[in-house]
Amino acid sequence: MKKMKYSKLLVCSLLLLSHQGVNAQLLKGVLKAPQKVETLQIAYSLNGDVLSNVYRDITCEADGSFTFDTQLPKPNYDVSIYVNNDIFGVHLETGKTAQVKIEQDKEGKFQISFGGDNQNLSKFYNAYSRAFDIMKYFSIDPKESKTTDEYISLLEKEYADLKKQLKIIKDDKQHEYYAKLSDGMYKWTYIRILMDDSENTGKKLKEYPEYNKLIASIDPNDTINIPTNLTIAWLSSQQEPITDYTADQSDYYLESLNVIGKQITNPDIRFVLTNSVAYNFFSFVAQNSDVNKFWTGFKEFAKDYPQLITSYEPQVTALLKTKKGSEIPYIPTLTRPDGTTCSLSDLFGKLIYIDVWATWCGPCCKEIPSLAKLAAHYQGNDKVCIISVSVDQNQKAWLKKLDTDKPAWPQYILSQEEQNKFMQKWAINGIPRFILISKDGKILNADALRPSDEKIIETIDSNL
């Protein structure tokens, strides 16, 4: 999702939830793909925000046909369809049936067409999804990256084209809603581009006049700003950004709750932002922070949201079990690129530096050049072992990335079962995550410095 100084508020890790289906057939589709499709999913958000995203795998019949049924949070809902690395949009309505046809050409590219009910809404939401696909404005391959000005120009063109598409929506209320949604997502995408530029150049976000103008235009209590992520962008702008993720940040996140308490009156947004604060604390700074202090303050603030307290309690337990000097909470089985396996414990006897990553995670991939330099620095050192452990679900994408990059240090991947146990027991909500383990198999740091940090070699050497 990573660049992580600011965008870690949103990015690389999502909360996967299950949802029970009902008898209403919302979607009928057919997939015509001569090449193998690794991913076919439908995604939608229960609360409108990214942390409540639900992902449902779709299984096609022999002729490529598929259906999708579920109980949506409200009668009219926009959902996304993921086909490999492509994203498409479709509008669903309870009691009606949308139809889609997804076709793959000889070059492997996909196109979608619509039938059934609400065709114009589906056409527009698909255009919206395609226009603001974040991968248009960021590349995990530095060779394919554009300049910030080029990304902004592309965004302006996509937004201008999208506004022309609005004319196909005839209902006034629907037209107004999608116009506001498009405007909000345009602003958020612009902010994301500036975040990336800030991370790359070291320039503070508040030094960008465009950023300040965009933030000033956000109404933090407008519900439309939940799906566009502008509520979270607004919250992050209310405090100076964190510069040292190795320091105790419990006060910072408690102050975020204080900002919410003072300025957010919309109950839906209050819930989403409260959840976001906890998620980001536990995902990115908790290992080096006073967990008990934050947890005490959070439980008091979130007393009206017992479901949030219940959902994060296991995180607190896991974090307290992964402090420095603790026994490893779970030793996973690692799978090599050739399919053979070994246990993490087989590597004990050396200081182990683990890179937990995935091919779809931009911040993870951005660390690869620094990780390569770090691995080269310790090459031949029998006291240090540097490994990368992928949490990709798409093993083919992982192998393709390895074939392209040809990393010189050991690479492993976790099966889905191992991944679930590993992430839960180690209290990992977000990636990239770096872990230091002593030669005798004890935790040195369950949230260690990144390879790009100038103090990483000093830190590793000090623990030898």
Secondary structure, 3 states (H helix, E strand, C coil): CCCHHHHCCCCCCCCCECCCCCCCCCEEEEEECCCCCCCEEEEEECCCCHHHEEEEECCCCCCCEEEECCCCCCCEEEEEEEECCEEEEEEEECCCCEEEEEEECCCCCEEEEEEECCHHHHHHHHHHHHHCCHHHCCCCCHHHCCCHHHHHHHHHHHHHHHHHHHHHCCCHHHHHHHHHHHHHHHHHHHHHHHHHHHHHHCCCHHHCHHHHHHHHCCCCCCHHHCCCCHHHHHHHHCCCCCCCCCCCCHHHHHHHHHHHHHHCCCHHHHHHHHHHHHHHHHHHHHHHCCHHHHHHHHHHHCCCCHHHHHHHHHHHHHHHCCCCCCECCCCCEEECCCCCEEEHHHHCCCEEEEEEECCCCHHHHHCHHHHHHHHHHCCCCCCEEEEEEECCCCHHHHHHHHHHHCCCCCEEECCHHHHHHHHHHCCCCCCCEEEEECCCCEEEECCCCCCCCCCHHHHHHHCC
